[in-house]
Every structure is written in structure tokens, then in C-alpha cells.
Amino acid sequence: MTFNLFRHESIAAANHSALRAGDLAVTEDGVHVLAYLGDHTWIEADPDLRKVVEIKLPTSISWFHQPVKFVRWSVLDRNW
């Protein structure tokens, strides 16, 4: 199960100090999910490349510049 952390205008503009490795960013339309690795680095499944890729901010990739909701797995919150 997950719980909401906060919403933001984009991943790129969000305060990453509030995030932990394993947190997720879900686009506002629910179409894409990205996982935070820490140190401004994310992983996502790239539909064009058909594989999971690691992306470090800053980036011009569109997924990082649209409204998102940040969520955290409940099990990860208990282990901190």
C-alpha cells in the first residue's frame, strides 16, 4: 500500500530533500510512474526503448516536466 506525500508541478521542480529512495512519482493523468533512487536520480520504463532506464536530473524528458503526485510505500515508511 502507498500513501500520498505531496503534489507538485513537476518532478524537475520538486524539493527532492523530502523524498526517499523508493518513493514514486505518478503523473497527474496516471499514465506514467517513476521510482526515485536518491541523489536526483530516477528510473522509468521507457516505452520507446522498451527497457528501464536511469535518469539523473536535470533532463529535458517530458515526464519530468508535468504535474505529478509523489507517493511512498507504507512498508518503506516503517523502516526509517
PDB file of N, CA, C and O in Angstrom:
ATOM      1  N   MET A   1       0.833  -1.160   0.000  1.00  0.00           N
ATOM      2  CA  MET A   1       0.000   0.000   0.000  1.00  0.00           C
ATOM      3  C   MET A   1       0.894   1.245   0.000  1.00  0.00           C
ATOM      4  O   MET A   1       1.987   1.234   0.566  1.00  0.00           O
ATOM      5  N   THR A   2       0.420   2.306  -0.635  1.00  0.00           N
ATOM      6  CA  THR A   2       1.144   3.573  -0.654  1.00  0.00           C
ATOM      7  C   THR A   2       0.314   4.651   0.017  1.00  0.00           C
ATOM      8  O   THR A   2      -0.888   4.491   0.228  1.00  0.00           O
ATOM      9  N   PHE A   3       0.978   5.758   0.351  1.00  0.00           N
ATOM     10  CA  PHE A   3       0.256   6.927   0.842  1.00  0.00           C
ATOM     11  C   PHE A   3       0.827   8.155   0.149  1.00  0.00           C
ATOM     12  O   PHE A   3       1.985   8.178  -0.267  1.00  0.00           O
ATOM     13  N   ASN A   4      -0.020   9.178   0.037  1.00  0.00           N
ATOM     14  CA  ASN A   4       0.367  10.404  -0.644  1.00  0.00           C
ATOM     15  C   ASN A   4       1.367  11.202   0.172  1.00  0.00           C
ATOM     16  O   ASN A   4       1.208  11.359   1.383  1.00  0.00           O
ATOM     17  N   LEU A   5       2.389  11.701  -0.489  1.00  0.00           N
ATOM     18  CA  LEU A   5       3.338  12.625   0.130  1.00  0.00           C
ATOM     19  C   LEU A   5       2.940  14.060  -0.199  1.00  0.00           C
ATOM     20  O   LEU A   5       2.622  14.843   0.696  1.00  0.00           O
ATOM     21  N   PHE A   6       2.959  14.404  -1.491  1.00  0.00           N
ATOM     22  CA  PHE A   6       2.557  15.737  -1.938  1.00  0.00           C
ATOM     23  C   PHE A   6       2.415  15.750  -3.452  1.00  0.00           C
ATOM     24  O   PHE A   6       2.881  14.844  -4.143  1.00  0.00           O
ATOM     25  N   ARG A   7       1.774  16.777  -3.947  1.00  0.00           N
ATOM     26  CA  ARG A   7       1.660  17.023  -5.389  1.00  0.00           C
ATOM     27  C   ARG A   7       2.601  18.158  -5.742  1.00  0.00           C
ATOM     28  O   ARG A   7       2.924  18.998  -4.901  1.00  0.00           O
ATOM     29  N   HIS A   8       3.041  18.177  -7.002  1.00  0.00           N
ATOM     30  CA  HIS A   8       3.906  19.263  -7.439  1.00  0.00           C
ATOM     31  C   HIS A   8       3.730  19.475  -8.932  1.00  0.00           C
ATOM     32  O   HIS A   8       3.233  18.602  -9.643  1.00  0.00           O
ATOM     33  N   GLU A   9       4.146  20.649  -9.397  1.00  0.00           N
ATOM     34  CA  GLU A   9       4.017  20.983 -10.824  1.00  0.00           C
ATOM     35  C   GLU A   9       4.877  20.085 -11.702  1.00  0.00           C
ATOM     36  O   GLU A   9       4.571  19.889 -12.878  1.00  0.00           O
ATOM     37  N   SER A  10       5.967  19.531 -11.131  1.00  0.00           N
ATOM     38  CA  SER A  10       6.812  18.620 -11.897  1.00  0.00           C
ATOM     39  C   SER A  10       7.834  17.948 -10.986  1.00  0.00           C
ATOM     40  O   SER A  10       8.110  18.419  -9.882  1.00  0.00           O
ATOM     41  N   ILE A  11       8.386  16.847 -11.467  1.00  0.00           N
ATOM     42  CA  ILE A  11       9.476  16.186 -10.747  1.00  0.00           C
ATOM     43  C   ILE A  11      10.695  17.099 -10.737  1.00  0.00           C
ATOM     44  O   ILE A  11      11.369  17.237  -9.716  1.00  0.00           O
ATOM     45  N   ALA A  12      10.971  17.717 -11.871  1.00  0.00           N
ATOM     46  CA  ALA A  12      12.168  18.553 -12.001  1.00  0.00           C
ATOM     47  C   ALA A  12      12.178  19.711 -11.016  1.00  0.00           C
ATOM     48  O   ALA A  12      13.242  20.090 -10.527  1.00  0.00           O
ATOM     49  N   ALA A  13      11.022  20.279 -10.718  1.00  0.00           N
ATOM     50  CA  ALA A  13      10.943  21.451  -9.847  1.00  0.00           C
ATOM     51  C   ALA A  13      10.673  21.106  -8.383  1.00  0.00           C
ATOM     52  O   ALA A  13      10.681  21.998  -7.535  1.00  0.00           O
ATOM     53  N   ALA A  14      10.438  19.848  -8.074  1.00  0.00           N
ATOM     54  CA  ALA A  14      10.098  19.440  -6.705  1.00  0.00           C
ATOM     55  C   ALA A  14      11.305  19.489  -5.775  1.00  0.00           C
ATOM     56  O   ALA A  14      12.454  19.420  -6.211  1.00  0.00           O
ATOM     57  N   ASN A  15      11.012  19.611  -4.480  1.00  0.00           N
ATOM     58  CA  ASN A  15      12.036  19.586  -3.448  1.00  0.00           C
ATOM     59  C   ASN A  15      12.419  18.129  -3.183  1.00  0.00           C
ATOM     60  O   ASN A  15      11.680  17.402  -2.520  1.00  0.00           O
ATOM     61  N   HIS A  16      13.553  17.712  -3.692  1.00  0.00           N
ATOM     62  CA  HIS A  16      13.974  16.318  -3.557  1.00  0.00           C
ATOM     63  C   HIS A  16      14.440  15.958  -2.152  1.00  0.00           C
ATOM     64  O   HIS A  16      14.595  14.776  -1.846  1.00  0.00           O
ATOM     65  N   SER A  17      14.664  16.937  -1.299  1.00  0.00           N
ATOM     66  CA  SER A  17      15.068  16.618   0.081  1.00  0.00           C
ATOM     67  C   SER A  17      13.918  15.971   0.856  1.00  0.00           C
ATOM     68  O   SER A  17      14.147  15.350   1.894  1.00  0.00           O
ATOM     69  N   ALA A  18      12.693  16.110   0.364  1.00  0.00           N
ATOM     70  CA  ALA A  18      11.533  15.489   1.007  1.00  0.00           C
ATOM     71  C   ALA A  18      11.318  14.051   0.541  1.00  0.00           C
ATOM     72  O   ALA A  18      10.419  13.370   1.033  1.00  0.00           O
ATOM     73  N   LEU A  19      12.128  13.590  -0.393  1.00  0.00           N
ATOM     74  CA  LEU A  19      11.948  12.251  -0.965  1.00  0.00           C
ATOM     75  C   LEU A  19      12.975  11.268  -0.423  1.00  0.00           C
ATOM     76  O   LEU A  19      14.065  11.647   0.008  1.00  0.00           O
ATOM     77  N   ARG A  20      12.597  10.001  -0.458  1.00  0.00           N
ATOM     78  CA  ARG A  20      13.490   8.899  -0.072  1.00  0.00           C
ATOM     79  C   ARG A  20      13.587   7.925  -1.240  1.00  0.00           C
ATOM     80  O   ARG A  20      12.684   7.840  -2.073  1.00  0.00           O
ATOM     81  N   ALA A  21      14.680   7.204  -1.286  1.00  0.00           N
ATOM     82  CA  ALA A  21      14.819   6.155  -2.293  1.00  0.00           C
ATOM     83  C   ALA A  21      13.621   5.210  -2.169  1.00  0.00           C
ATOM     84  O   ALA A  21      13.254   4.799  -1.068  1.00  0.00           O
ATOM     85  N   GLY A  22      13.028   4.880  -3.289  1.00  0.00           N
ATOM     86  CA  GLY A  22      11.852   4.014  -3.317  1.00  0.00           C
ATOM     87  C   GLY A  22      10.552   4.772  -3.482  1.00  0.00           C
ATOM     88  O   GLY A  22       9.532   4.172  -3.822  1.00  0.00           O
ATOM     89  N   ASP A  23      10.562   6.104  -3.245  1.00  0.00           N
ATOM     90  CA  ASP A  23       9.352   6.894  -3.463  1.00  0.00           C
ATOM     91  C   ASP A  23       9.009   6.892  -4.950  1.00  0.00           C
ATOM     92  O   ASP A  23       9.880   6.732  -5.806  1.00  0.00           O
ATOM     93  N   LEU A  24       7.732   7.071  -5.232  1.00  0.00           N
ATOM     94  CA  LEU A  24       7.252   7.050  -6.602  1.00  0.00           C
ATOM     95  C   LEU A  24       6.676   8.404  -6.995  1.00  0.00           C
ATOM     96  O   LEU A  24       6.119   9.121  -6.163  1.00  0.00           O
ATOM     97  N   ALA A  25       6.816   8.741  -8.260  1.00  0.00           N
ATOM     98  CA  ALA A  25       6.145   9.904  -8.841  1.00  0.00           C
ATOM     99  C   ALA A  25       5.169   9.377  -9.874  1.00  0.00           C
ATOM    100  O   ALA A  25       5.558   8.652 -10.790  1.00  0.00           O
ATOM    101  N   VAL A  26       3.907   9.736  -9.733  1.00  0.00           N
ATOM    102  CA  VAL A  26       2.860   9.290 -10.645  1.00  0.00           C
ATOM    103  C   VAL A  26       2.347  10.520 -11.380  1.00  0.00           C
ATOM    104  O   VAL A  26       1.917  11.488 -10.753  1.00  0.00           O
ATOM    105  N   THR A  27       2.394  10.483 -12.709  1.00  0.00           N
ATOM    106  CA  THR A  27       1.897  11.633 -13.456  1.00  0.00           C
ATOM    107  C   THR A  27       0.431  11.863 -13.127  1.00  0.00           C
ATOM    108  O   THR A  27      -0.308  10.929 -12.813  1.00  0.00           O
ATOM    109  N   GLU A  28       0.025  13.125 -13.203  1.00  0.00           N
ATOM    110  CA  GLU A  28      -1.332  13.502 -12.828  1.00  0.00           C
ATOM    111  C   GLU A  28      -2.395  12.689 -13.566  1.00  0.00           C
ATOM    112  O   GLU A  28      -3.454  12.401 -13.007  1.00  0.00           O
ATOM    113  N   ASP A  29      -2.119  12.320 -14.812  1.00  0.00           N
ATOM    114  CA  ASP A  29      -3.077  11.530 -15.581  1.00  0.00           C
ATOM    115  C   ASP A  29      -2.967  10.026 -15.283  1.00  0.00           C
ATOM    116  O   ASP A  29      -3.753   9.233 -15.801  1.00  0.00           O
ATOM    117  N   GLY A  30      -1.991   9.635 -14.447  1.00  0.00           N
ATOM    118  CA  GLY A  30      -1.828   8.238 -14.059  1.00  0.00           C
ATOM    119  C   GLY A  30      -1.191   7.355 -15.115  1.00  0.00           C
ATOM    120  O   GLY A  30      -1.155   6.135 -14.955  1.00  0.00           O
ATOM    121  N   VAL A  31      -0.692   7.939 -16.181  1.00  0.00           N
ATOM    122  CA  VAL A  31      -0.155   7.179 -17.301  1.00  0.00           C
ATOM    123  C   VAL A  31       1.260   6.662 -17.046  1.00  0.00           C
ATOM    124  O   VAL A  31       1.638   5.619 -17.579  1.00  0.00           O
ATOM    125  N   HIS A  32       2.045   7.373 -16.241  1.00  0.00           N
ATOM    126  CA  HIS A  32       3.458   7.017 -16.087  1.00  0.00           C
ATOM    127  C   HIS A  32       3.859   7.065 -14.622  1.00  0.00           C
ATOM    128  O   HIS A  32       3.436   7.953 -13.882  1.00  0.00           O
ATOM    129  N   VAL A  33       4.679   6.104 -14.208  1.00  0.00           N
ATOM    130  CA  VAL A  33       5.193   6.031 -12.842  1.00  0.00           C
ATOM    131  C   VAL A  33       6.711   5.957 -12.906  1.00  0.00           C
ATOM    132  O   VAL A  33       7.279   5.204 -13.697  1.00  0.00           O
ATOM    133  N   LEU A  34       7.360   6.756 -12.054  1.00  0.00           N
ATOM    134  CA  LEU A  34       8.822   6.764 -11.973  1.00  0.00           C
ATOM    135  C   LEU A  34       9.216   6.488 -10.530  1.00  0.00           C
ATOM    136  O   LEU A  34       8.497   6.880  -9.610  1.00  0.00           O
ATOM    137  N   ALA A  35      10.338   5.824 -10.317  1.00  0.00           N
ATOM    138  CA  ALA A  35      10.808   5.486  -8.969  1.00  0.00           C
ATOM    139  C   ALA A  35      12.090   6.250  -8.666  1.00  0.00           C
ATOM    140  O   ALA A  35      12.995   6.332  -9.496  1.00  0.00           O
ATOM    141  N   TYR A  36      12.147   6.812  -7.450  1.00  0.00           N
ATOM    142  CA  TYR A  36      13.295   7.614  -7.026  1.00  0.00           C
ATOM    143  C   TYR A  36      14.385   6.714  -6.455  1.00  0.00           C
ATOM    144  O   TYR A  36      14.117   5.847  -5.623  1.00  0.00           O
ATOM    145  N   LEU A  37      15.616   6.928  -6.910  1.00  0.00           N
ATOM    146  CA  LEU A  37      16.762   6.167  -6.412  1.00  0.00           C
ATOM    147  C   LEU A  37      17.575   6.959  -5.394  1.00  0.00           C
ATOM    148  O   LEU A  37      18.379   6.383  -4.661  1.00  0.00           O
ATOM    149  N   GLY A  38      17.373   8.268  -5.344  1.00  0.00           N
ATOM    150  CA  GLY A  38      18.161   9.153  -4.496  1.00  0.00           C
ATOM    151  C   GLY A  38      19.100   9.986  -5.352  1.00  0.00           C
ATOM    152  O   GLY A  38      19.338   9.669  -6.517  1.00  0.00           O
ATOM    153  N   ASP A  39      19.630  11.053  -4.768  1.00  0.00           N
ATOM    154  CA  ASP A  39      20.595  11.917  -5.444  1.00  0.00           C
ATOM    155  C   ASP A  39      20.082  12.417  -6.796  1.00  0.00           C
ATOM    156  O   ASP A  39      20.816  12.414  -7.785  1.00  0.00           O
ATOM    157  N   HIS A  40      18.803  12.851  -6.831  1.00  0.00           N
ATOM    158  CA  HIS A  40      18.170  13.386  -8.038  1.00  0.00           C
ATOM    159  C   HIS A  40      18.180  12.393  -9.206  1.00  0.00           C
ATOM    160  O   HIS A  40      18.198  12.804 -10.367  1.00  0.00           O
ATOM    161  N   THR A  41      18.168  11.106  -8.908  1.00  0.00           N
ATOM    162  CA  THR A  41      18.195  10.061  -9.930  1.00  0.00           C
ATOM    163  C   THR A  41      16.908   9.246  -9.866  1.00  0.00           C
ATOM    164  O   THR A  41      16.453   8.859  -8.790  1.00  0.00           O
ATOM    165  N   TRP A  42      16.334   8.995 -11.032  1.00  0.00           N
ATOM    166  CA  TRP A  42      15.069   8.280 -11.157  1.00  0.00           C
ATOM    167  C   TRP A  42      15.224   7.124 -12.137  1.00  0.00           C
ATOM    168  O   TRP A  42      16.119   7.132 -12.981  1.00  0.00           O
ATOM    169  N   ILE A  43      14.348   6.129 -12.021  1.00  0.00           N
ATOM    170  CA  ILE A  43      14.249   5.094 -13.040  1.00  0.00           C
ATOM    171  C   ILE A  43      12.833   5.123 -13.596  1.00  0.00           C
ATOM    172  O   ILE A  43      11.872   5.456 -12.902  1.00  0.00           O
ATOM    173  N   GLU A  44      12.737   4.764 -14.865  1.00  0.00           N
ATOM    174  CA  GLU A  44      11.443   4.696 -15.533  1.00  0.00           C
ATOM    175  C   GLU A  44      11.519   3.660 -16.640  1.00  0.00           C
ATOM    176  O   GLU A  44      12.598   3.344 -17.140  1.00  0.00           O
ATOM    177  N   ALA A  45      10.373   3.143 -17.012  1.00  0.00           N
ATOM    178  CA  ALA A  45      10.296   2.253 -18.164  1.00  0.00           C
ATOM    179  C   ALA A  45      10.090   3.138 -19.387  1.00  0.00           C
ATOM    180  O   ALA A  45       9.058   3.795 -19.517  1.00  0.00           O
ATOM    181  N   ASP A  46      11.068   3.152 -20.275  1.00  0.00           N
ATOM    182  CA  ASP A  46      10.993   3.979 -21.478  1.00  0.00           C
ATOM    183  C   ASP A  46      10.266   3.195 -22.566  1.00  0.00           C
ATOM    184  O   ASP A  46      10.775   2.181 -23.044  1.00  0.00           O
ATOM    185  N   PRO A  47       9.067   3.661 -22.963  1.00  0.00           N
ATOM    186  CA  PRO A  47       8.295   2.900 -23.954  1.00  0.00           C
ATOM    187  C   PRO A  47       8.957   2.849 -25.332  1.00  0.00           C
ATOM    188  O   PRO A  47       8.768   1.884 -26.072  1.00  0.00           O
ATOM    189  N   ASP A  48       9.726   3.874 -25.679  1.00  0.00           N
ATOM    190  CA  ASP A  48      10.389   3.870 -26.982  1.00  0.00           C
ATOM    191  C   ASP A  48      11.562   2.897 -27.008  1.00  0.00           C
ATOM    192  O   ASP A  48      11.760   2.180 -27.989  1.00  0.00           O
ATOM    193  N   LEU A  49      12.338   2.876 -25.928  1.00  0.00           N
ATOM    194  CA  LEU A  49      13.491   1.975 -25.855  1.00  0.00           C
ATOM    195  C   LEU A  49      13.092   0.565 -25.432  1.00  0.00           C
ATOM    196  O   LEU A  49      13.837  -0.392 -25.642  1.00  0.00           O
ATOM    197  N   ARG A  50      11.907   0.449 -24.832  1.00  0.00           N
ATOM    198  CA  ARG A  50      11.375  -0.826 -24.338  1.00  0.00           C
ATOM    199  C   ARG A  50      12.277  -1.446 -23.280  1.00  0.00           C
ATOM    200  O   ARG A  50      12.532  -2.650 -23.279  1.00  0.00           O
ATOM    201  N   LYS A  51      12.761  -0.574 -22.364  1.00  0.00           N
ATOM    202  CA  LYS A  51      13.554  -1.049 -21.237  1.00  0.00           C
ATOM    203  C   LYS A  51      13.516  -0.012 -20.119  1.00  0.00           C
ATOM    204  O   LYS A  51      13.065   1.115 -20.323  1.00  0.00           O
ATOM    205  N   VAL A  52      13.985  -0.395 -18.955  1.00  0.00           N
ATOM    206  CA  VAL A  52      14.075   0.517 -17.813  1.00  0.00           C
ATOM    207  C   VAL A  52      15.367   1.303 -17.938  1.00  0.00           C
ATOM    208  O   VAL A  52      16.432   0.746 -18.206  1.00  0.00           O
ATOM    209  N   VAL A  53      15.251   2.632 -17.734  1.00  0.00           N
ATOM    210  CA  VAL A  53      16.416   3.499 -17.842  1.00  0.00           C
ATOM    211  C   VAL A  53      16.573   4.333 -16.571  1.00  0.00           C
ATOM    212  O   VAL A  53      15.601   4.612 -15.869  1.00  0.00           O
ATOM    213  N   GLU A  54      17.796   4.716 -16.296  1.00  0.00           N
ATOM    214  CA  GLU A  54      18.124   5.565 -15.152  1.00  0.00           C
ATOM    215  C   GLU A  54      18.365   6.977 -15.678  1.00  0.00           C
ATOM    216  O   GLU A  54      19.103   7.175 -16.643  1.00  0.00           O
ATOM    217  N   ILE A  55      17.730   7.959 -15.029  1.00  0.00           N
ATOM    218  CA  ILE A  55      17.842   9.344 -15.480  1.00  0.00           C
ATOM    219  C   ILE A  55      18.194  10.229 -14.290  1.00  0.00           C
ATOM    220  O   ILE A  55      17.542  10.174 -13.248  1.00  0.00           O
ATOM    221  N   LYS A  56      19.225  11.039 -14.457  1.00  0.00           N
ATOM    222  CA  LYS A  56      19.647  11.985 -13.422  1.00  0.00           C
ATOM    223  C   LYS A  56      19.199  13.378 -13.850  1.00  0.00           C
ATOM    224  O   LYS A  56      19.395  13.780 -14.997  1.00  0.00           O
ATOM    225  N   LEU A  57      18.592  14.110 -12.910  1.00  0.00           N
ATOM    226  CA  LEU A  57      18.194  15.487 -13.180  1.00  0.00           C
ATOM    227  C   LEU A  57      19.412  16.382 -13.208  1.00  0.00           C
ATOM    228  O   LEU A  57      20.367  16.123 -12.475  1.00  0.00           O
ATOM    229  N   PRO A  58      19.421  17.423 -14.021  1.00  0.00           N
ATOM    230  CA  PRO A  58      18.326  17.886 -14.869  1.00  0.00           C
ATOM    231  C   PRO A  58      18.223  17.093 -16.166  1.00  0.00           C
ATOM    232  O   PRO A  58      19.196  16.505 -16.638  1.00  0.00           O
ATOM    233  N   THR A  59      17.011  17.095 -16.732  1.00  0.00           N
ATOM    234  CA  THR A  59      16.750  16.426 -18.002  1.00  0.00           C
ATOM    235  C   THR A  59      15.637  17.159 -18.735  1.00  0.00           C
ATOM    236  O   THR A  59      14.840  17.865 -18.117  1.00  0.00           O
ATOM    237  N   SER A  60      15.583  16.998 -20.027  1.00  0.00           N
ATOM    238  CA  SER A  60      14.515  17.607 -20.820  1.00  0.00           C
ATOM    239  C   SER A  60      13.389  16.615 -21.117  1.00  0.00           C
ATOM    240  O   SER A  60      12.429  16.969 -21.802  1.00  0.00           O
ATOM    241  N   ILE A  61      13.485  15.385 -20.619  1.00  0.00           N
ATOM    242  CA  ILE A  61      12.460  14.360 -20.859  1.00  0.00           C
ATOM    243  C   ILE A  61      11.114  14.866 -20.332  1.00  0.00           C
ATOM    244  O   ILE A  61      11.020  15.327 -19.194  1.00  0.00           O
ATOM    245  N   SER A  62      10.093  14.777 -21.154  1.00  0.00           N
ATOM    246  CA  SER A  62       8.787  15.378 -20.842  1.00  0.00           C
ATOM    247  C   SER A  62       8.150  14.877 -19.552  1.00  0.00           C
ATOM    248  O   SER A  62       7.470  15.648 -18.875  1.00  0.00           O
ATOM    249  N   TRP A  63       8.348  13.607 -19.188  1.00  0.00           N
ATOM    250  CA  TRP A  63       7.745  13.072 -17.965  1.00  0.00           C
ATOM    251  C   TRP A  63       8.176  13.850 -16.727  1.00  0.00           C
ATOM    252  O   TRP A  63       7.447  13.879 -15.736  1.00  0.00           O
ATOM    253  N   PHE A  64       9.325  14.468 -16.766  1.00  0.00           N
ATOM    254  CA  PHE A  64       9.863  15.189 -15.617  1.00  0.00           C
ATOM    255  C   PHE A  64       9.379  16.630 -15.528  1.00  0.00           C
ATOM    256  O   PHE A  64       9.763  17.368 -14.621  1.00  0.00           O
ATOM    257  N   HIS A  65       8.526  17.028 -16.482  1.00  0.00           N
ATOM    258  CA  HIS A  65       8.075  18.417 -16.548  1.00  0.00           C
ATOM    259  C   HIS A  65       6.562  18.537 -16.643  1.00  0.00           C
ATOM    260  O   HIS A  65       6.039  19.462 -17.265  1.00  0.00           O
ATOM    261  N   GLN A  66       5.868  17.597 -16.024  1.00  0.00           N
ATOM    262  CA  GLN A  66       4.415  17.668 -15.967  1.00  0.00           C
ATOM    263  C   GLN A  66       3.956  17.391 -14.545  1.00  0.00           C
ATOM    264  O   GLN A  66       4.708  16.824 -13.752  1.00  0.00           O
ATOM    265  N   PRO A  67       2.727  17.783 -14.209  1.00  0.00           N
ATOM    266  CA  PRO A  67       2.243  17.622 -12.835  1.00  0.00           C
ATOM    267  C   PRO A  67       2.296  16.169 -12.367  1.00  0.00           C
ATOM    268  O   PRO A  67       1.970  15.245 -13.112  1.00  0.00           O
ATOM    269  N   VAL A  68       2.718  15.990 -11.107  1.00  0.00           N
ATOM    270  CA  VAL A  68       2.856  14.652 -10.524  1.00  0.00           C
ATOM    271  C   VAL A  68       2.362  14.623  -9.084  1.00  0.00           C
ATOM    272  O   VAL A  68       2.240  15.646  -8.410  1.00  0.00           O
ATOM    273  N   LYS A  69       2.088  13.405  -8.650  1.00  0.00           N
ATOM    274  CA  LYS A  69       1.798  13.126  -7.242  1.00  0.00           C
ATOM    275  C   LYS A  69       2.920  12.215  -6.765  1.00  0.00           C
ATOM    276  O   LYS A  69       3.245  11.225  -7.421  1.00  0.00           O
ATOM    277  N   PHE A  70       3.511  12.550  -5.618  1.00  0.00           N
ATOM    278  CA  PHE A  70       4.551  11.714  -5.024  1.00  0.00           C
ATOM    279  C   PHE A  70       3.919  10.833  -3.961  1.00  0.00           C
ATOM    280  O   PHE A  70       3.136  11.302  -3.135  1.00  0.00           O
ATOM    281  N   VAL A  71       4.266   9.547  -3.988  1.00  0.00           N
ATOM    282  CA  VAL A  71       3.734   8.590  -3.014  1.00  0.00           C
ATOM    283  C   VAL A  71       4.878   7.755  -2.442  1.00  0.00           C
ATOM    284  O   VAL A  71       5.948   7.644  -3.039  1.00  0.00           O
ATOM    285  N   ARG A  72       4.624   7.175  -1.279  1.00  0.00           N
ATOM    286  CA  ARG A  72       5.624   6.324  -0.615  1.00  0.00           C
ATOM    287  C   ARG A  72       4.960   5.007  -0.230  1.00  0.00           C
ATOM    288  O   ARG A  72       3.822   4.984   0.238  1.00  0.00           O
ATOM    289  N   TRP A  73       5.679   3.925  -0.432  1.00  0.00           N
ATOM    290  CA  TRP A  73       5.215   2.609   0.033  1.00  0.00           C
ATOM    291  C   TRP A  73       5.159   2.641   1.558  1.00  0.00           C
ATOM    292  O   TRP A  73       6.111   3.077   2.205  1.00  0.00           O
ATOM    293  N   SER A  74       4.065   2.189   2.124  1.00  0.00           N
ATOM    294  CA  SER A  74       3.912   2.165   3.591  1.00  0.00           C
ATOM    295  C   SER A  74       5.006   1.368   4.257  1.00  0.00           C
ATOM    296  O   SER A  74       5.491   1.776   5.313  1.00  0.00           O
ATOM    297  N   VAL A  75       5.412   0.264   3.697  1.00  0.00           N
ATOM    298  CA  VAL A  75       6.445  -0.577   4.294  1.00  0.00           C
ATOM    299  C   VAL A  75       7.780   0.164   4.371  1.00  0.00           C
ATOM    300  O   VAL A  75       8.544  -0.053   5.311  1.00  0.00           O
ATOM    301  N   LEU A  76       8.074   1.026   3.410  1.00  0.00           N
ATOM    302  CA  LEU A  76       9.314   1.801   3.452  1.00  0.00           C
ATOM    303  C   LEU A  76       9.279   2.847   4.554  1.00  0.00           C
ATOM    304  O   LEU A  76      10.309   3.149   5.157  1.00  0.00           O
ATOM    305  N   ASP A  77       8.108   3.402   4.820  1.00  0.00           N
ATOM    306  CA  ASP A  77       7.999   4.414   5.864  1.00  0.00           C
ATOM    307  C   ASP A  77       8.238   3.823   7.243  1.00  0.00           C
ATOM    308  O   ASP A  77       8.773   4.498   8.123  1.00  0.00           O
ATOM    309  N   ARG A  78       7.851   2.581   7.440  1.00  0.00           N
ATOM    310  CA  ARG A  78       8.031   1.937   8.755  1.00  0.00           C
ATOM    311  C   ARG A  78       9.487   1.583   9.028  1.00  0.00           C
ATOM    312  O   ARG A  78       9.886   1.436  10.183  1.00  0.00           O
ATOM    313  N   ASN A  79      10.285   1.446   7.966  1.00  0.00           N
ATOM    314  CA  ASN A  79      11.679   1.022   8.135  1.00  0.00           C
ATOM    315  C   ASN A  79      12.642   2.176   8.318  1.00  0.00           C
ATOM    316  O   ASN A  79      13.851   1.953   8.383  1.00  0.00           O
ATOM    317  N   TRP A  80      12.149   3.405   8.404  1.00  0.00           N
ATOM    318  CA  TRP A  80      13.057   4.548   8.539  1.00  0.00           C
ATOM    319  C   TRP A  80      13.157   4.984   9.964  1.00  0.00           C
ATOM    320  O   TRP A  80      13.877   5.934  10.270  1.00  0.00           O
TER     321      TRP A  80
END
